[in-house]
Amino acid sequence: MELNPPPPYPGPIDPAPGAVYPPLSVAQDTVYPAPPKYSATVVQPAPTIMHPELTVGQPPRVIQTQPALMVVNPVVVQPALADTPAPMTCTYCHQQIVTVTRATTGLLVWSVFGILFLLGIWPCCLIPFCMESCKDVQHTCPSCRNVLHIYRRM
């Protein structure tokens, strides 16, 4: 394999000292044509309607579609659950039930505890843990024992 150098570049061989490379050509007195004139109205071509060619001997194709089926899911609006047992339909076992309530320690109990503790009333800071009216209420289903809702005091 022989190494042949590439052919020389066809540019100027020796530029004059102090000359700018590549040499700049200055166009003098060049007159450009005026831009075309446009009218305000635009004429659109008329639409062309293409008719398919029917060949004799082939029956036309008939495409049948199935009617769309609409599936309607009923929306059941449950009553707002508060701190007392309420009748409702269980979302897990779908039975008509009256919820079972149980008091649980929530954010209100801990907030009152913290405030009383910081104020220096530490003998009374445990009272919120004994009061049912400060605790959150957890509603459960009596048949399947699932938690349905937690009523939060705060």
FENHUZI-V398380 format. One record per residue. SS is DSSP state (helix for helix, strand for strand, loop for the rest). PHI is phi in whole degrees, -180 to 180 (* if undefined). NEAR is the number of other ideal C-beta (glycine too) atoms within 8 Angstrom. Layout:
ss=SS phi=PHI near=NEAR
ss=SS phi=PHI near=NEAR
This chain:
ss=loop phi=* near=2
ss=loop phi=-97 near=3
ss=loop phi=-95 near=4
ss=loop phi=-102 near=4
ss=loop phi=-68 near=3
ss=loop phi=-69 near=4
ss=loop phi=-66 near=2
ss=loop phi=-67 near=4
ss=loop phi=-69 near=3
ss=loop phi=-80 near=3
ss=loop phi=-87 near=5
ss=loop phi=-67 near=5
ss=loop phi=-78 near=3
ss=loop phi=-127 near=4
ss=loop phi=-71 near=7
ss=loop phi=-68 near=5
ss=loop phi=-63 near=4
ss=loop phi=85 near=3
ss=loop phi=-85 near=7
ss=loop phi=-87 near=5
ss=loop phi=-113 near=5
ss=loop phi=-72 near=5
ss=loop phi=-63 near=8
ss=loop phi=-89 near=5
ss=loop phi=-104 near=4
ss=loop phi=-103 near=4
ss=loop phi=-88 near=4
ss=loop phi=-113 near=4
ss=loop phi=56 near=3
ss=loop phi=-86 near=5
ss=loop phi=-109 near=4
ss=loop phi=-95 near=4
ss=loop phi=-71 near=4
ss=loop phi=-70 near=4
ss=loop phi=-67 near=4
ss=loop phi=-69 near=4
ss=loop phi=-88 near=4
ss=loop phi=-112 near=4
ss=loop phi=-95 near=5
ss=loop phi=-76 near=3
ss=loop phi=-92 near=4
ss=loop phi=-113 near=4
ss=loop phi=-100 near=4
ss=loop phi=-101 near=4
ss=loop phi=-70 near=4
ss=loop phi=-68 near=4
ss=loop phi=-67 near=4
ss=loop phi=-100 near=4
ss=loop phi=-100 near=4
ss=loop phi=-99 near=4
ss=loop phi=-104 near=4
ss=loop phi=-68 near=4
ss=loop phi=-83 near=4
ss=loop phi=-98 near=6
ss=loop phi=-102 near=5
ss=loop phi=-78 near=4
ss=loop phi=110 near=3
ss=loop phi=-105 near=6
ss=loop phi=-74 near=3
ss=loop phi=-68 near=5
ss=loop phi=-80 near=4
ss=loop phi=-115 near=4
ss=loop phi=-109 near=4
ss=loop phi=-108 near=4
ss=loop phi=-115 near=4
ss=loop phi=-81 near=4
ss=loop phi=-68 near=4
ss=loop phi=-76 near=4
ss=loop phi=-97 near=4
ss=loop phi=-106 near=4
ss=loop phi=-102 near=4
ss=loop phi=-108 near=4
ss=loop phi=-97 near=4
ss=loop phi=-71 near=4
ss=loop phi=-104 near=4
ss=loop phi=-103 near=5
ss=loop phi=-96 near=4
ss=loop phi=-85 near=8
ss=loop phi=-68 near=7
ss=loop phi=-70 near=4
ss=loop phi=-92 near=12
ss=loop phi=-117 near=7
ss=loop phi=-96 near=5
ss=loop phi=-116 near=5
ss=loop phi=-61 near=7
ss=loop phi=-137 near=10
ss=strand phi=-76 near=7
ss=strand phi=-167 near=12
ss=strand phi=-100 near=9
ss=loop phi=-67 near=13
ss=loop phi=-78 near=6
ss=loop phi=-98 near=8
ss=loop phi=-103 near=8
ss=loop phi=56 near=6
ss=loop phi=-111 near=8
ss=strand phi=-78 near=5
ss=strand phi=-137 near=11
ss=strand phi=-115 near=8
ss=loop phi=-64 near=15
ss=strand phi=-102 near=9
ss=strand phi=-105 near=11
ss=strand phi=-145 near=7
ss=strand phi=-80 near=8
ss=strand phi=-129 near=9
ss=loop phi=-73 near=7
ss=loop phi=-126 near=11
ss=helix phi=-68 near=9
ss=helix phi=-65 near=12
ss=helix phi=-62 near=12
ss=helix phi=-69 near=9
ss=helix phi=-67 near=9
ss=helix phi=-65 near=11
ss=helix phi=-58 near=12
ss=helix phi=-64 near=8
ss=helix phi=-66 near=8
ss=helix phi=-66 near=13
ss=helix phi=-67 near=10
ss=helix phi=-70 near=6
ss=loop phi=-79 near=6
ss=loop phi=88 near=5
ss=loop phi=-97 near=8
ss=loop phi=-67 near=7
ss=loop phi=-67 near=5
ss=loop phi=-97 near=7
ss=loop phi=-72 near=11
ss=loop phi=-90 near=8
ss=helix phi=-61 near=8
ss=helix phi=-59 near=12
ss=helix phi=-71 near=8
ss=helix phi=-99 near=5
ss=loop phi=-96 near=8
ss=helix phi=-68 near=5
ss=helix phi=-73 near=4
ss=helix phi=-96 near=9
ss=loop phi=-87 near=13
ss=strand phi=-74 near=13
ss=strand phi=-117 near=13
ss=strand phi=-105 near=12
ss=strand phi=-97 near=14
ss=strand phi=-127 near=12
ss=loop phi=-84 near=14
ss=loop phi=-74 near=8
ss=loop phi=-92 near=8
ss=loop phi=-105 near=7
ss=loop phi=64 near=6
ss=loop phi=-87 near=9
ss=strand phi=-78 near=7
ss=strand phi=-96 near=12
ss=strand phi=-163 near=8
ss=strand phi=-123 near=9
ss=strand phi=-85 near=11
ss=loop phi=-98 near=7
ss=loop phi=-74 near=9
ss=loop phi=-141 near=6
